[in-house]
Amino acid sequence: MIDLAEIAHAAQLLRKGQVVAFPTETVYGLGADARNPEAIDLVFTLKGRPRNNPLIVHVSGPDMARTVAASWPPAAERLAAELWPGPLSILVPRRHDLPEAVTAGGDLVAVRCPNHPLALALLFAFQGPLVGPSANLSGQISPTTASHVRETFSDREAFVLDGGPCAAGIESTVIDITSSPPRILRPGLVGARQISELLGVEVREPDAGQRLARSDPAESLVSPGLLERHYAPRTPAKLFSGDEWKSLAAGRRAALLTLTAPSIAPPHHAAAMPREPGAYAAALYAALRAADAQNADIILIERPPASGDPIWIAVADRLRRAASP
């Protein structure tokens, strides 16, 4: 049940330039007024986020999206009509009066309408667009519960709306519809085939080398979700297949996330991950946090299936970045 008084309080905090953490179907976002440069600066500061890394703007629907977009192409209208609210961020030309910090000085802005009742209630109560990067320190594991957010930010830093665990568990697909053909910049639960069918043009999942970038402050990124190392635990992590974990764990205490559930003896610790891709995605970040809490020497993660399923593609993307040196 939505607490309308709590939503009204959160909206009032946003109007004062403060920060509100809110749930979405993907992860919890660190919300601030997308038209307030000081509030946007506070989000970057709290997260320790590189200033060259743009922010996604959360909106209540296409009408609000048009308030931050210089144009709203037919492709955006079609995708929003079919897939919003949902885990899809659409890159469109930004309005000149949108603070440059939102887009890291770029000409495109990523907009999405989240599929969560609390997020939508907050957007309608605030009556304006909100930036909403993941409510964690930059580069670390994204939060999928309110308690994850509170582990990082104090009540003074961010008011937290508790909407329970996030159903999807990994970040939205980001698609650039301004390129020809449109291109996916960050894979997510909405895959290339579904977008291709809606737009009537070929859209492909990106190659890993095309979407990963180093955090070079001199180079502005075109979209969120392009950094080489991201979604990462504090403990060093590596991916493995089959029995590779044995050599990787030799002489060390390992925390394992497995699909095949091999027999693991102390000092190692293993957690079995779901085999269904949607369930795996929903459980991933909480499992990484639990593995991090084991105080092991290394986290070993069994590689997900090599599959054309868009969720497995997105999971593999997150794991590859979490294990990046």
Contacts in CASP RR format, 6 or more apart in sequence:
PFRMAT RR
TARGET T0000
AUTHOR 0000-0000-0000
METHOD contacts of the structure
MODEL  1
MIDLAEIAHAAQLLRKGQVVAFPTETVYGLGADARNPEAIDLVFTLKGRP
RNNPLIVHVSGPDMARTVAASWPPAAERLAAELWPGPLSILVPRRHDLPE
AVTAGGDLVAVRCPNHPLALALLFAFQGPLVGPSANLSGQISPTTASHVR
ETFSDREAFVLDGGPCAAGIESTVIDITSSPPRILRPGLVGARQISELLG
VEVREPDAGQRLARSDPAESLVSPGLLERHYAPRTPAKLFSGDEWKSLAA
GRRAALLTLTAPSIAPPHHAAAMPREPGAYAAALYAALRAADAQNADIIL
IERPPASGDPIWIAVADRLRRAASP
2 117 0 8 1.000
2 118 0 8 1.000
2 121 0 8 1.000
4 121 0 8 1.000
6 161 0 8 1.000
7 118 0 8 1.000
7 121 0 8 1.000
7 122 0 8 1.000
7 125 0 8 1.000
7 161 0 8 1.000
8 125 0 8 1.000
9 159 0 8 1.000
10 20 0 8 1.000
10 22 0 8 1.000
10 122 0 8 1.000
10 125 0 8 1.000
10 126 0 8 1.000
10 159 0 8 1.000
10 161 0 8 1.000
11 122 0 8 1.000
11 125 0 8 1.000
11 126 0 8 1.000
11 127 0 8 1.000
13 19 0 8 1.000
13 20 0 8 1.000
13 159 0 8 1.000
14 20 0 8 1.000
14 31 0 8 1.000
14 32 0 8 1.000
14 33 0 8 1.000
14 39 0 8 1.000
14 122 0 8 1.000
14 126 0 8 1.000
14 130 0 8 1.000
15 33 0 8 1.000
15 126 0 8 1.000
17 32 0 8 1.000
17 33 0 8 1.000
17 36 0 8 1.000
17 38 0 8 1.000
17 39 0 8 1.000
17 42 0 8 1.000
18 32 0 8 1.000
18 39 0 8 1.000
18 42 0 8 1.000
18 159 0 8 1.000
19 30 0 8 1.000
19 31 0 8 1.000
19 32 0 8 1.000
19 39 0 8 1.000
19 42 0 8 1.000
19 43 0 8 1.000
19 46 0 8 1.000
19 157 0 8 1.000
19 158 0 8 1.000
19 159 0 8 1.000
20 31 0 8 1.000
20 32 0 8 1.000
20 122 0 8 1.000
20 158 0 8 1.000
20 159 0 8 1.000
20 160 0 8 1.000
20 161 0 8 1.000
21 28 0 8 1.000
21 29 0 8 1.000
21 30 0 8 1.000
21 31 0 8 1.000
21 135 0 8 1.000
21 143 0 8 1.000
21 146 0 8 1.000
21 149 0 8 1.000
21 153 0 8 1.000
21 158 0 8 1.000
21 159 0 8 1.000
21 160 0 8 1.000
21 161 0 8 1.000
22 28 0 8 1.000
22 29 0 8 1.000
22 31 0 8 1.000
22 116 0 8 1.000
22 118 0 8 1.000
22 119 0 8 1.000
22 122 0 8 1.000
22 130 0 8 1.000
22 132 0 8 1.000
22 161 0 8 1.000
23 29 0 8 1.000
23 116 0 8 1.000
23 118 0 8 1.000
23 119 0 8 1.000
23 146 0 8 1.000
23 161 0 8 1.000
23 162 0 8 1.000
23 163 0 8 1.000
23 164 0 8 1.000
23 166 0 8 1.000
24 58 0 8 1.000
24 114 0 8 1.000
24 115 0 8 1.000
24 116 0 8 1.000
24 119 0 8 1.000
24 166 0 8 1.000
25 85 0 8 1.000
25 86 0 8 1.000
25 87 0 8 1.000
25 114 0 8 1.000
25 115 0 8 1.000
25 116 0 8 1.000
25 166 0 8 1.000
25 167 0 8 1.000
25 168 0 8 1.000
25 169 0 8 1.000
26 87 0 8 1.000
26 114 0 8 1.000
26 166 0 8 1.000
26 168 0 8 1.000
26 169 0 8 1.000
26 170 0 8 1.000
26 171 0 8 1.000
26 172 0 8 1.000
26 189 0 8 1.000
27 134 0 8 1.000
27 135 0 8 1.000
27 142 0 8 1.000
27 143 0 8 1.000
27 144 0 8 1.000
27 166 0 8 1.000
27 169 0 8 1.000
27 170 0 8 1.000
27 171 0 8 1.000
27 285 0 8 1.000
28 134 0 8 1.000
28 135 0 8 1.000
28 142 0 8 1.000
28 143 0 8 1.000
28 144 0 8 1.000
28 145 0 8 1.000
28 146 0 8 1.000
28 148 0 8 1.000
28 149 0 8 1.000
28 160 0 8 1.000
28 166 0 8 1.000
29 132 0 8 1.000
29 133 0 8 1.000
29 134 0 8 1.000
29 135 0 8 1.000
29 143 0 8 1.000
30 43 0 8 1.000
30 46 0 8 1.000
30 47 0 8 1.000
30 132 0 8 1.000
30 133 0 8 1.000
30 134 0 8 1.000
30 135 0 8 1.000
30 153 0 8 1.000
30 158 0 8 1.000
31 43 0 8 1.000
31 58 0 8 1.000
31 130 0 8 1.000
31 131 0 8 1.000
31 132 0 8 1.000
31 133 0 8 1.000
31 135 0 8 1.000
32 39 0 8 1.000
32 40 0 8 1.000
32 42 0 8 1.000
32 43 0 8 1.000
32 130 0 8 1.000
32 131 0 8 1.000
32 132 0 8 1.000
33 39 0 8 1.000
33 40 0 8 1.000
33 126 0 8 1.000
33 128 0 8 1.000
33 130 0 8 1.000
33 131 0 8 1.000
34 40 0 8 1.000
34 55 0 8 1.000
34 57 0 8 1.000
34 68 0 8 1.000
34 98 0 8 1.000
34 99 0 8 1.000
34 102 0 8 1.000
34 128 0 8 1.000
34 129 0 8 1.000
34 130 0 8 1.000
34 131 0 8 1.000
35 97 0 8 1.000
35 98 0 8 1.000
35 99 0 8 1.000
35 128 0 8 1.000
35 129 0 8 1.000
36 99 0 8 1.000
37 99 0 8 1.000
37 101 0 8 1.000
40 55 0 8 1.000
40 99 0 8 1.000
40 101 0 8 1.000
40 102 0 8 1.000
40 131 0 8 1.000
41 101 0 8 1.000
43 49 0 8 1.000
43 55 0 8 1.000
43 131 0 8 1.000
43 132 0 8 1.000
43 133 0 8 1.000
44 51 0 8 1.000
44 101 0 8 1.000
46 153 0 8 1.000
46 157 0 8 1.000
46 158 0 8 1.000
47 133 0 8 1.000
47 136 0 8 1.000
47 137 0 8 1.000
47 138 0 8 1.000
48 137 0 8 1.000
48 138 0 8 1.000
49 133 0 8 1.000
49 138 0 8 1.000
50 138 0 8 1.000
50 215 0 8 1.000
50 217 0 8 1.000
50 227 0 8 1.000
51 101 0 8 1.000
51 104 0 8 1.000
51 217 0 8 1.000
52 104 0 8 1.000
52 215 0 8 1.000
52 216 0 8 1.000
52 217 0 8 1.000
52 218 0 8 1.000
52 219 0 8 1.000
52 220 0 8 1.000
52 221 0 8 1.000
53 104 0 8 1.000
53 138 0 8 1.000
53 215 0 8 1.000
53 221 0 8 1.000
53 224 0 8 1.000
53 225 0 8 1.000
53 226 0 8 1.000
53 227 0 8 1.000
54 102 0 8 1.000
54 103 0 8 1.000
54 104 0 8 1.000
54 105 0 8 1.000
54 106 0 8 1.000
54 109 0 8 1.000
54 110 0 8 1.000
54 220 0 8 1.000
54 221 0 8 1.000
54 222 0 8 1.000
54 223 0 8 1.000
54 224 0 8 1.000
55 101 0 8 1.000
55 102 0 8 1.000
55 103 0 8 1.000
55 110 0 8 1.000
55 131 0 8 1.000
55 132 0 8 1.000
55 133 0 8 1.000
55 224 0 8 1.000
56 89 0 8 1.000
56 110 0 8 1.000
56 111 0 8 1.000
56 112 0 8 1.000
56 131 0 8 1.000
56 132 0 8 1.000
56 133 0 8 1.000
56 172 0 8 1.000
56 174 0 8 1.000
56 224 0 8 1.000
57 65 0 8 1.000
57 68 0 8 1.000
57 98 0 8 1.000
57 102 0 8 1.000
57 109 0 8 1.000
57 110 0 8 1.000
57 111 0 8 1.000
57 112 0 8 1.000
57 129 0 8 1.000
57 130 0 8 1.000
57 131 0 8 1.000
57 132 0 8 1.000
58 111 0 8 1.000
58 112 0 8 1.000
58 113 0 8 1.000
58 114 0 8 1.000
58 119 0 8 1.000
58 123 0 8 1.000
58 129 0 8 1.000
58 130 0 8 1.000
58 131 0 8 1.000
58 132 0 8 1.000
59 65 0 8 1.000
59 67 0 8 1.000
59 68 0 8 1.000
59 111 0 8 1.000
59 112 0 8 1.000
59 113 0 8 1.000
59 123 0 8 1.000
59 128 0 8 1.000
59 129 0 8 1.000
60 113 0 8 1.000
60 120 0 8 1.000
60 123 0 8 1.000
60 124 0 8 1.000
60 128 0 8 1.000
61 80 0 8 1.000
61 84 0 8 1.000
61 85 0 8 1.000
61 113 0 8 1.000
62 72 0 8 1.000
62 76 0 8 1.000
62 77 0 8 1.000
62 80 0 8 1.000
62 81 0 8 1.000
62 84 0 8 1.000
64 123 0 8 1.000
64 128 0 8 1.000
64 129 0 8 1.000
65 72 0 8 1.000
65 76 0 8 1.000
65 80 0 8 1.000
65 90 0 8 1.000
65 92 0 8 1.000
65 111 0 8 1.000
65 113 0 8 1.000
65 129 0 8 1.000
66 72 0 8 1.000
67 95 0 8 1.000
67 128 0 8 1.000
67 129 0 8 1.000
68 94 0 8 1.000
68 95 0 8 1.000
68 98 0 8 1.000
68 102 0 8 1.000
68 109 0 8 1.000
68 111 0 8 1.000
68 129 0 8 1.000
69 76 0 8 1.000
69 92 0 8 1.000
69 93 0 8 1.000
69 94 0 8 1.000
69 95 0 8 1.000
69 109 0 8 1.000
69 111 0 8 1.000
70 92 0 8 1.000
70 93 0 8 1.000
70 94 0 8 1.000
70 95 0 8 1.000
70 96 0 8 1.000
71 92 0 8 1.000
71 93 0 8 1.000
72 92 0 8 1.000
73 92 0 8 1.000
73 177 0 8 1.000
73 178 0 8 1.000
75 177 0 8 1.000
75 182 0 8 1.000
75 199 0 8 1.000
76 90 0 8 1.000
76 92 0 8 1.000
76 177 0 8 1.000
78 198 0 8 1.000
78 199 0 8 1.000
79 88 0 8 1.000
79 90 0 8 1.000
79 175 0 8 1.000
79 177 0 8 1.000
79 195 0 8 1.000
79 198 0 8 1.000
79 199 0 8 1.000
80 90 0 8 1.000
80 113 0 8 1.000
82 198 0 8 1.000
83 190 0 8 1.000
83 194 0 8 1.000
83 198 0 8 1.000
84 112 0 8 1.000
84 113 0 8 1.000
84 115 0 8 1.000
85 113 0 8 1.000
85 114 0 8 1.000
85 115 0 8 1.000
85 116 0 8 1.000
85 120 0 8 1.000
86 112 0 8 1.000
86 113 0 8 1.000
86 114 0 8 1.000
86 115 0 8 1.000
86 172 0 8 1.000
86 190 0 8 1.000
87 112 0 8 1.000
87 115 0 8 1.000
87 168 0 8 1.000
87 171 0 8 1.000
87 172 0 8 1.000
87 173 0 8 1.000
87 188 0 8 1.000
87 189 0 8 1.000
87 190 0 8 1.000
88 112 0 8 1.000
88 172 0 8 1.000
88 173 0 8 1.000
88 175 0 8 1.000
88 190 0 8 1.000
89 110 0 8 1.000
89 111 0 8 1.000
89 112 0 8 1.000
89 172 0 8 1.000
89 173 0 8 1.000
89 174 0 8 1.000
89 175 0 8 1.000
89 186 0 8 1.000
89 223 0 8 1.000
89 224 0 8 1.000
90 110 0 8 1.000
90 111 0 8 1.000
90 112 0 8 1.000
90 175 0 8 1.000
90 177 0 8 1.000
91 108 0 8 1.000
91 109 0 8 1.000
91 110 0 8 1.000
91 174 0 8 1.000
91 175 0 8 1.000
91 176 0 8 1.000
91 177 0 8 1.000
91 178 0 8 1.000
91 185 0 8 1.000
91 222 0 8 1.000
91 223 0 8 1.000
92 108 0 8 1.000
92 109 0 8 1.000
92 111 0 8 1.000
92 177 0 8 1.000
92 178 0 8 1.000
93 107 0 8 1.000
93 108 0 8 1.000
93 109 0 8 1.000
93 178 0 8 1.000
94 102 0 8 1.000
94 103 0 8 1.000
94 106 0 8 1.000
94 107 0 8 1.000
94 108 0 8 1.000
94 109 0 8 1.000
95 109 0 8 1.000
98 109 0 8 1.000
100 106 0 8 1.000
102 109 0 8 1.000
102 131 0 8 1.000
103 109 0 8 1.000
104 220 0 8 1.000
104 221 0 8 1.000
105 220 0 8 1.000
106 220 0 8 1.000
106 222 0 8 1.000
108 176 0 8 1.000
108 178 0 8 1.000
108 222 0 8 1.000
108 223 0 8 1.000
110 174 0 8 1.000
110 223 0 8 1.000
110 224 0 8 1.000
111 129 0 8 1.000
112 172 0 8 1.000
113 120 0 8 1.000
114 120 0 8 1.000
116 163 0 8 1.000
116 166 0 8 1.000
118 161 0 8 1.000
118 163 0 8 1.000
122 130 0 8 1.000
122 161 0 8 1.000
123 129 0 8 1.000
123 130 0 8 1.000
133 224 0 8 1.000
134 142 0 8 1.000
134 143 0 8 1.000
134 171 0 8 1.000
135 143 0 8 1.000
135 148 0 8 1.000
135 149 0 8 1.000
135 152 0 8 1.000
135 153 0 8 1.000
135 158 0 8 1.000
135 160 0 8 1.000
136 142 0 8 1.000
136 143 0 8 1.000
136 148 0 8 1.000
136 149 0 8 1.000
136 152 0 8 1.000
137 152 0 8 1.000
139 227 0 8 1.000
139 229 0 8 1.000
139 230 0 8 1.000
139 231 0 8 1.000
139 232 0 8 1.000
140 152 0 8 1.000
140 231 0 8 1.000
140 232 0 8 1.000
140 233 0 8 1.000
140 234 0 8 1.000
141 148 0 8 1.000
141 231 0 8 1.000
141 232 0 8 1.000
141 233 0 8 1.000
141 285 0 8 1.000
141 288 0 8 1.000
141 289 0 8 1.000
141 292 0 8 1.000
141 322 0 8 1.000
142 169 0 8 1.000
142 170 0 8 1.000
142 171 0 8 1.000
142 231 0 8 1.000
142 285 0 8 1.000
143 149 0 8 1.000
143 151 0 8 1.000
143 152 0 8 1.000
143 285 0 8 1.000
144 165 0 8 1.000
144 166 0 8 1.000
144 169 0 8 1.000
144 282 0 8 1.000
144 285 0 8 1.000
144 286 0 8 1.000
145 164 0 8 1.000
145 165 0 8 1.000
145 166 0 8 1.000
145 286 0 8 1.000
146 160 0 8 1.000
146 161 0 8 1.000
146 162 0 8 1.000
146 163 0 8 1.000
146 164 0 8 1.000
148 285 0 8 1.000
148 286 0 8 1.000
148 289 0 8 1.000
149 158 0 8 1.000
149 160 0 8 1.000
150 160 0 8 1.000
153 160 0 8 1.000
165 282 0 8 1.000
165 286 0 8 1.000
166 282 0 8 1.000
167 282 0 8 1.000
168 189 0 8 1.000
168 278 0 8 1.000
168 281 0 8 1.000
168 282 0 8 1.000
169 281 0 8 1.000
169 282 0 8 1.000
169 284 0 8 1.000
169 285 0 8 1.000
170 188 0 8 1.000
170 189 0 8 1.000
170 281 0 8 1.000
170 284 0 8 1.000
170 285 0 8 1.000
170 314 0 8 1.000
170 315 0 8 1.000
170 318 0 8 1.000
171 186 0 8 1.000
171 188 0 8 1.000
171 225 0 8 1.000
171 318 0 8 1.000
172 186 0 8 1.000
172 188 0 8 1.000
172 189 0 8 1.000
172 190 0 8 1.000
173 184 0 8 1.000
173 186 0 8 1.000
173 187 0 8 1.000
173 188 0 8 1.000
173 189 0 8 1.000
173 190 0 8 1.000
173 191 0 8 1.000
173 195 0 8 1.000
173 310 0 8 1.000
173 314 0 8 1.000
174 184 0 8 1.000
174 185 0 8 1.000
174 186 0 8 1.000
174 223 0 8 1.000
174 224 0 8 1.000
174 225 0 8 1.000
175 182 0 8 1.000
175 183 0 8 1.000
175 184 0 8 1.000
175 185 0 8 1.000
175 195 0 8 1.000
175 203 0 8 1.000
176 182 0 8 1.000
176 183 0 8 1.000
176 184 0 8 1.000
176 185 0 8 1.000
176 222 0 8 1.000
176 223 0 8 1.000
177 199 0 8 1.000
181 201 0 8 1.000
181 202 0 8 1.000
181 203 0 8 1.000
182 195 0 8 1.000
182 199 0 8 1.000
182 201 0 8 1.000
182 203 0 8 1.000
183 203 0 8 1.000
183 204 0 8 1.000
183 206 0 8 1.000
184 191 0 8 1.000
184 192 0 8 1.000
184 195 0 8 1.000
184 203 0 8 1.000
184 204 0 8 1.000
184 205 0 8 1.000
184 206 0 8 1.000
185 206 0 8 1.000
185 211 0 8 1.000
185 222 0 8 1.000
185 223 0 8 1.000
185 225 0 8 1.000
185 226 0 8 1.000
186 211 0 8 1.000
186 223 0 8 1.000
186 224 0 8 1.000
186 225 0 8 1.000
186 226 0 8 1.000
186 317 0 8 1.000
187 205 0 8 1.000
187 206 0 8 1.000
187 310 0 8 1.000
187 313 0 8 1.000
187 314 0 8 1.000
187 317 0 8 1.000
188 310 0 8 1.000
188 311 0 8 1.000
188 313 0 8 1.000
188 314 0 8 1.000
188 317 0 8 1.000
189 278 0 8 1.000
189 281 0 8 1.000
189 310 0 8 1.000
189 311 0 8 1.000
189 314 0 8 1.000
190 310 0 8 1.000
191 205 0 8 1.000
191 310 0 8 1.000
191 313 0 8 1.000
192 203 0 8 1.000
192 204 0 8 1.000
192 205 0 8 1.000
192 310 0 8 1.000
193 203 0 8 1.000
193 310 0 8 1.000
194 310 0 8 1.000
195 203 0 8 1.000
196 202 0 8 1.000
196 203 0 8 1.000
205 310 0 8 1.000
205 313 0 8 1.000
208 317 0 8 1.000
208 320 0 8 1.000
211 226 0 8 1.000
211 317 0 8 1.000
212 226 0 8 1.000
212 227 0 8 1.000
212 228 0 8 1.000
212 321 0 8 1.000
212 324 0 8 1.000
213 219 0 8 1.000
213 221 0 8 1.000
213 226 0 8 1.000
213 227 0 8 1.000
213 228 0 8 1.000
214 227 0 8 1.000
214 228 0 8 1.000
215 227 0 8 1.000
215 228 0 8 1.000
215 229 0 8 1.000
221 227 0 8 1.000
227 321 0 8 1.000
228 321 0 8 1.000
228 324 0 8 1.000
229 321 0 8 1.000
229 324 0 8 1.000
229 325 0 8 1.000
230 318 0 8 1.000
230 321 0 8 1.000
230 322 0 8 1.000
230 324 0 8 1.000
231 285 0 8 1.000
231 288 0 8 1.000
231 318 0 8 1.000
231 321 0 8 1.000
231 322 0 8 1.000
232 321 0 8 1.000
232 322 0 8 1.000
232 323 0 8 1.000
232 324 0 8 1.000
233 288 0 8 1.000
233 289 0 8 1.000
233 291 0 8 1.000
233 292 0 8 1.000
233 299 0 8 1.000
233 322 0 8 1.000
234 292 0 8 1.000
235 255 0 8 1.000
235 291 0 8 1.000
235 292 0 8 1.000
235 294 0 8 1.000
235 295 0 8 1.000
235 296 0 8 1.000
235 297 0 8 1.000
235 298 0 8 1.000
235 299 0 8 1.000
236 297 0 8 1.000
236 298 0 8 1.000
236 299 0 8 1.000
237 288 0 8 1.000
237 298 0 8 1.000
237 299 0 8 1.000
237 300 0 8 1.000
237 301 0 8 1.000
237 322 0 8 1.000
237 323 0 8 1.000
238 248 0 8 1.000
238 298 0 8 1.000
238 299 0 8 1.000
238 300 0 8 1.000
238 301 0 8 1.000
238 323 0 8 1.000
239 300 0 8 1.000
239 301 0 8 1.000
239 302 0 8 1.000
239 303 0 8 1.000
239 319 0 8 1.000
239 320 0 8 1.000
239 323 0 8 1.000
240 248 0 8 1.000
240 300 0 8 1.000
240 301 0 8 1.000
240 302 0 8 1.000
240 303 0 8 1.000
241 302 0 8 1.000
241 303 0 8 1.000
242 260 0 8 1.000
242 262 0 8 1.000
242 302 0 8 1.000
243 262 0 8 1.000
245 254 0 8 1.000
245 256 0 8 1.000
245 258 0 8 1.000
245 262 0 8 1.000
245 300 0 8 1.000
245 302 0 8 1.000
248 254 0 8 1.000
248 298 0 8 1.000
248 300 0 8 1.000
249 256 0 8 1.000
249 268 0 8 1.000
249 298 0 8 1.000
249 300 0 8 1.000
252 296 0 8 1.000
252 297 0 8 1.000
252 298 0 8 1.000
253 267 0 8 1.000
253 268 0 8 1.000
253 296 0 8 1.000
253 297 0 8 1.000
253 298 0 8 1.000
254 268 0 8 1.000
254 269 0 8 1.000
254 296 0 8 1.000
254 297 0 8 1.000
254 298 0 8 1.000
254 299 0 8 1.000
254 300 0 8 1.000
255 268 0 8 1.000
255 269 0 8 1.000
255 270 0 8 1.000
255 271 0 8 1.000
255 291 0 8 1.000
255 292 0 8 1.000
255 294 0 8 1.000
255 296 0 8 1.000
255 298 0 8 1.000
255 299 0 8 1.000
255 300 0 8 1.000
256 262 0 8 1.000
256 264 0 8 1.000
256 268 0 8 1.000
256 269 0 8 1.000
256 270 0 8 1.000
256 271 0 8 1.000
256 291 0 8 1.000
256 299 0 8 1.000
256 300 0 8 1.000
256 301 0 8 1.000
256 302 0 8 1.000
257 270 0 8 1.000
257 271 0 8 1.000
257 273 0 8 1.000
257 287 0 8 1.000
257 288 0 8 1.000
257 291 0 8 1.000
257 299 0 8 1.000
257 300 0 8 1.000
257 301 0 8 1.000
257 302 0 8 1.000
258 264 0 8 1.000
258 270 0 8 1.000
258 271 0 8 1.000
258 272 0 8 1.000
258 273 0 8 1.000
258 302 0 8 1.000
259 272 0 8 1.000
259 273 0 8 1.000
259 275 0 8 1.000
259 302 0 8 1.000
259 304 0 8 1.000
259 305 0 8 1.000
260 302 0 8 1.000
261 270 0 8 1.000
261 272 0 8 1.000
262 270 0 8 1.000
264 270 0 8 1.000
268 296 0 8 1.000
269 291 0 8 1.000
269 294 0 8 1.000
269 296 0 8 1.000
271 287 0 8 1.000
271 290 0 8 1.000
271 291 0 8 1.000
273 280 0 8 1.000
273 283 0 8 1.000
273 284 0 8 1.000
273 287 0 8 1.000
273 302 0 8 1.000
274 280 0 8 1.000
274 283 0 8 1.000
277 304 0 8 1.000
277 307 0 8 1.000
277 309 0 8 1.000
277 311 0 8 1.000
277 312 0 8 1.000
277 315 0 8 1.000
278 311 0 8 1.000
280 304 0 8 1.000
280 311 0 8 1.000
280 312 0 8 1.000
280 315 0 8 1.000
281 311 0 8 1.000
281 314 0 8 1.000
281 315 0 8 1.000
284 315 0 8 1.000
284 318 0 8 1.000
284 319 0 8 1.000
288 299 0 8 1.000
288 322 0 8 1.000
291 299 0 8 1.000
292 299 0 8 1.000
301 319 0 8 1.000
301 322 0 8 1.000
301 323 0 8 1.000
303 316 0 8 1.000
303 319 0 8 1.000
304 312 0 8 1.000
304 315 0 8 1.000
304 316 0 8 1.000
304 319 0 8 1.000
305 312 0 8 1.000
306 312 0 8 1.000
307 313 0 8 1.000
END
